[in-house]
Amino acid sequence: MITLSILIPTFNRANKLLRLLKTIEAEIANSDIKVQIRVLVSDNASTDDTFKIISQFSTTQFKFNYFCQAKNLGFDGNIRFLYDQAETDYIWYLADDDILLPGSISTILNVLKDNDPDVLLFSFVQPPGSRFRQFDYPEPVRIVSDPVSAIEHVLRYTKLSIFVIRKISFNNSQWKIIDENIGSGWYYISLAFSALETAKNILLAVISEPLASCDEDYTSISYTPYPLMHMDKMVGHSFVIKHQPNLPQFYACKGYCQAIQFAFAAKVGSLSPEYMEEYDDFIKGLECRITTLLRHPRSLIQFIALKLHIAILWPKIKRTIELAKSLFKL
C-alpha cells in the first residue's frame, strides 16, 4: 500500500490554509484512501491567527500534524523541515493558497501505485478557468526514463504544488548537494533532482490532467523576484550538470530577465505584492548586466523603466504608442 504525506508550508494565510485542509478532508471523506494519507503543516512563525485557527482543526479522515515554528525558518528551511518529518513512501508539497481539484488525491495514489515513479508531476490551472495544460500528452500518464527529458519536465513548470517526490533517506554527501540550495527558493527542485539521481532506473511520471488550481487571488503574492535571480543554482545540481552542463549559464540569463519582468509586473499593477518595499529594495539593488540586456530588448526597456521609476506610467505610455501607431497608419 502506497502512503503519501501532503506537506503544507504556511505563513500568514490562516483562512486559506483552513480552506485547503477542509478540501483535503472532503476529498478523503469516508474513502479507503484515508489510511494512506498523512497531512503535515509547518507554520513558519505566522503573525496572524494561524495558530489559533489551525490548532483547533481536527479530523477523523486523515492523520494530521501541525507544527508551529518558534522562528521563521525561511521558505527553504520550512520545506526541509517538512521533508524531515515525513515518514511515508512519497511526499506532495502543496502551497497553502492553492486548491485541489476533485479526484486529485485518488488519481495521484493510483499513478504512484501503478508506476512507482521517483518524481510525479501534473498540470496546474492558472489563472482560474484556464484550459492550458503545462503537460499535454494524448495518454493519461506519460512515463519518462531519459535523464535529459526528465530534467526538462522538472523545469517546465516549477510550481511547488505539482511536485510529488519519493521520500528517500539521503546520506550526508547527498544532503550536502541538496542543502546548497537553502536560501535560493528552489529547495524542492533540488529534492526532485536528487530523487532522480539516486534512482537505479530513472522514472518520472507526468499526468496531463490538471489536479490543482490557484485561487481568484492569485495575483496577490507574498514572494519577491529574488529566487529568480538564483535560477542558475537550481540547475547547478550534480544530476543536471552531468547531463546538461550548459543549463546554469542559460538559467542565469533567463532568471535575470524574468526577475526584471516580475518586478515590472508588480510596478505596473499586474501583480499585487504584499510587501512592495521588498520590491523597491530589489529594484534599487538590481545590477545592470548590459550584455544580457542588449540581447533582450524587452528586458532592457523594463530595466530602464524600473531604474527611472517610470514603470507605473507604462500603461499610459503604451496607450500613447498605440495611438501614435494608429494615427501613422491613417
C-alpha positions in Angstrom: 0.0 0.0 0.0 1.4 3.4 -1.1 1.5 6.0 1.6 1.6 9.8 0.9 2.4 12.8 3.1 0.8 16.1 2.0 3.3 18.7 3.2 2.0 22.3 3.5 4.4 25.1 4.4 2.4 28.2 5.5 2.9 31.7 6.6 0.1 34.2 7.5 -2.7 32.6 5.5 -4.9 31.1 8.2 -8.2 31.2 6.3 -6.7 29.9 3.0 -4.9 27.1 4.9 -8.1 26.1 6.7 -9.9 26.0 3.3 -7.2 23.7 1.9 -7.4 21.4 4.9 -11.2 21.2 4.6 -10.9 20.4 0.9 -8.5 17.6 1.7 -10.9 16.3 4.3 -13.8 16.4 1.9 -11.8 14.7 -0.8 -10.9 11.8 1.5 -14.1 11.6 3.5 -15.3 8.0 4.1 -13.0 6.6 1.4 -10.5 3.8 1.7 -7.6 6.1 0.9 -7.6 7.9 4.2 -5.3 5.2 5.8 -2.7 6.1 3.1 -2.7 9.9 3.7 -0.9 12.0 6.3 -1.1 15.8 6.3 1.7 17.9 7.9 1.5 21.7 8.2 4.5 23.7 9.2 3.6 27.3 10.3 6.6 29.4 9.7 6.1 31.6 12.8 3.0 33.4 11.4 2.0 36.7 13.0 -1.7 36.3 12.1 -4.2 34.0 13.8 -2.9 30.8 12.1 -2.0 29.1 15.4 -5.4 29.8 16.9 -7.4 28.7 13.9 -5.4 25.6 12.9 -4.7 24.3 16.4 -8.4 23.9 16.7 -8.7 21.9 13.5 -9.4 18.2 14.0 -10.4 15.5 11.6 -11.0 11.8 11.6 -10.3 11.5 7.8 -6.5 11.6 8.0 -3.5 11.7 10.3 -2.8 15.4 10.9 0.2 17.1 12.4 0.6 20.9 12.9 4.0 22.3 13.7 4.3 26.0 14.8 7.9 27.2 14.4 9.3 29.4 17.1 11.1 31.5 14.5 10.8 31.9 10.7 12.9 29.2 9.0 12.7 30.8 5.6 10.8 29.2 2.8 13.5 26.6 2.0 14.1 25.9 5.7 10.4 25.1 6.1 10.5 22.9 3.1 13.4 21.0 4.6 11.7 20.7 8.0 8.6 19.1 6.5 10.7 16.7 4.4 12.4 15.5 7.6 9.1 15.0 9.4 7.5 12.8 6.6 7.6 9.1 7.2 5.7 7.9 4.1 6.6 6.5 0.7 6.0 9.8 -1.1 5.7 13.4 -0.3 3.5 16.0 -2.0 4.2 19.7 -1.4 1.1 21.9 -1.5 1.1 25.7 -1.4 -1.3 27.0 1.3 -3.3 29.1 -1.1 -3.8 26.5 -3.8 -7.0 24.5 -4.4 -7.3 20.8 -5.0 -9.5 19.7 -7.9 -11.9 16.8 -7.5 -10.3 13.3 -7.5 -6.8 14.7 -7.4 -5.6 12.6 -4.3 -7.0 9.4 -5.7 -5.5 10.0 -9.1 -2.1 10.6 -7.6 -2.2 7.5 -5.4 -3.3 5.3 -8.4 -0.4 6.6 -10.6 2.1 6.1 -7.8 0.8 2.5 -7.2 0.8 1.6 -10.9 4.1 3.2 -11.9 6.3 3.6 -8.8 7.9 6.8 -10.1 10.8 8.7 -8.5 9.0 12.0 -9.3 5.4 12.7 -10.3 4.2 15.9 -12.0 0.8 17.2 -13.2 -0.7 20.2 -14.9 -1.9 23.1 -12.8 -4.7 25.7 -13.5 -3.6 29.3 -13.6 -5.3 31.7 -14.0 -8.6 30.2 -12.7 -10.6 28.7 -15.5 -7.6 28.4 -17.9 -7.7 25.3 -20.2 -3.9 25.5 -20.8 -2.0 22.4 -19.8 1.7 22.6 -18.9 1.8 18.9 -19.9 -0.4 18.0 -22.8 0.0 14.3 -23.8 -2.5 12.0 -25.5 -2.0 9.3 -22.9 -3.3 9.9 -19.3 0.2 9.3 -17.9 3.5 9.9 -19.7 6.4 7.9 -18.4 9.9 9.5 -18.8 13.1 7.5 -18.3 15.6 9.5 -20.2 17.6 11.8 -17.8 17.7 14.8 -20.2 13.9 14.6 -20.8 13.3 14.2 -17.0 15.3 17.4 -16.3 13.3 19.2 -19.0 10.0 18.1 -17.4 11.1 19.1 -13.9 12.0 22.6 -15.2 9.0 23.0 -17.5 6.7 24.4 -14.7 8.4 25.0 -11.3 5.2 25.4 -9.3 5.6 23.9 -5.8 2.2 22.2 -5.8 2.8 20.0 -8.8 5.7 18.1 -7.2 5.2 14.6 -5.7 8.6 13.1 -4.8 9.7 9.7 -3.5 10.8 10.0 0.2 14.4 9.0 0.4 16.8 8.8 3.4 19.7 10.7 1.8 23.2 10.2 3.1 25.4 13.1 4.2 27.0 13.7 0.8 23.6 13.7 -0.9 22.3 16.2 1.7 25.3 18.4 1.1 24.3 18.7 -2.5 20.7 19.4 -1.7 21.4 21.9 1.0 23.5 24.0 -1.3 20.1 25.4 -2.4 19.0 26.6 1.0 18.0 30.2 0.7 17.6 30.1 -3.1 13.9 29.5 -3.1 14.3 26.3 -5.2 15.0 23.7 -2.5 12.1 21.4 -3.6 13.6 21.3 -7.1 16.9 20.0 -5.6 14.9 17.3 -3.8 13.4 16.2 -7.1 16.7 16.1 -8.9 18.3 14.1 -6.0 15.4 11.6 -6.1 16.1 11.1 -9.8 19.9 11.0 -9.2 19.6 8.2 -6.6 17.3 6.0 -8.7 18.8 2.9 -10.3 16.5 3.3 -13.3 15.0 6.8 -13.7 11.3 7.0 -13.8 9.3 10.2 -13.9 5.5 10.1 -14.3 3.6 13.0 -15.8 -0.2 13.5 -15.6 -1.5 15.8 -18.2 -4.8 16.3 -16.3 -4.8 19.4 -14.0 -5.1 18.3 -10.4 -4.9 21.6 -8.6 -5.6 25.3 -9.2 -4.7 28.7 -7.9 -7.5 30.8 -6.4 -9.0 34.0 -7.5 -6.5 36.0 -5.5 -3.5 34.6 -7.5 -2.1 38.0 -8.4 -1.7 38.9 -4.8 1.8 37.5 -4.0 3.9 37.2 -0.9 7.2 36.4 -2.6 9.8 38.5 -4.4 11.9 38.3 -7.6 15.0 37.2 -5.6 14.5 33.4 -6.3 14.5 34.2 -10.0 18.0 35.6 -9.6 19.1 32.3 -8.3 17.7 30.0 -11.0 21.3 29.1 -12.0 21.7 27.5 -8.6 18.5 25.5 -9.2 20.2 23.8 -12.2 23.6 23.6 -10.5 22.7 20.2 -9.1 25.2 17.4 -9.9 22.4 15.4 -11.7 21.8 18.3 -14.1 25.5 19.2 -14.6 26.1 15.5 -15.6 23.5 15.5 -18.3 23.1 19.2 -19.3 26.2 21.1 -18.2 25.2 24.3 -20.0 22.0 24.9 -18.2 23.4 27.1 -15.3 24.6 29.7 -17.8 21.3 29.6 -19.7 19.2 30.0 -16.4 21.4 32.7 -15.1 20.3 34.8 -18.1 16.7 33.6 -18.0 16.3 34.2 -14.3 17.7 37.7 -14.6 15.3 38.6 -17.3 12.4 37.0 -15.5 13.2 38.9 -12.3 13.1 42.2 -14.2 9.8 41.2 -15.8 8.4 40.1 -12.4 9.4 43.4 -10.7 8.0 45.4 -13.7 4.7 43.5 -13.5 4.4 44.5 -9.8 5.1 48.1 -10.5 2.6 48.4 -13.3 -0.1 46.7 -11.2 -0.3 43.3 -12.9 0.8 41.7 -9.7 -0.1 42.8 -6.1 2.9 42.2 -3.8 2.1 42.0 -0.1 5.3 43.8 0.7 6.1 46.4 -2.0 9.0 47.8 -0.1 10.8 44.5 -0.7 10.4 45.1 -4.4 11.7 48.6 -4.1 14.8 47.2 -2.4 15.2 44.6 -5.1 14.9 47.3 -7.9 17.4 49.5 -6.1 20.0 46.8 -5.9 19.3 45.4 -9.3 22.6 45.3 -11.3 22.9 46.2 -14.9 24.0 43.2 -16.9 24.5 45.1 -20.2 25.4 42.1 -22.3 22.3 40.2 -21.3 20.1 43.3 -21.7 21.3 44.1 -25.2 20.3 40.6 -26.2 16.8 41.0 -24.7 15.4 44.4 -25.7 12.2 43.9 -23.8 14.1 43.4 -20.5 16.3 46.4 -21.4 13.2 48.7 -21.7 11.7 47.3 -18.4 15.1 47.7 -16.6 15.3 51.3 -17.7 11.7 51.9 -16.6 12.3 50.4 -13.2 15.5 52.3 -12.6 14.0 55.6 -13.7 10.9 54.9 -11.6 8.6 55.4 -14.5 7.2 51.8 -14.7 4.0 52.9 -13.1 3.4 55.2 -16.2 3.9 52.3 -18.6 0.1 51.8 -19.3 -0.2 55.4 -20.4 3.0 55.3 -22.4 1.8 52.1 -24.1 -1.6 53.6 -25.0 0.2 56.7 -26.4 2.4 54.5 -28.6 -0.6 52.5 -29.8 -2.4 55.8 -30.6 0.6 57.1 -32.5 0.8 53.9 -34.5 -2.9 54.1 -35.5 -2.5 57.8 -36.5 0.6 57.0 -38.5 -1.4 54.3 -40.4 -4.1 56.8 -41.2 
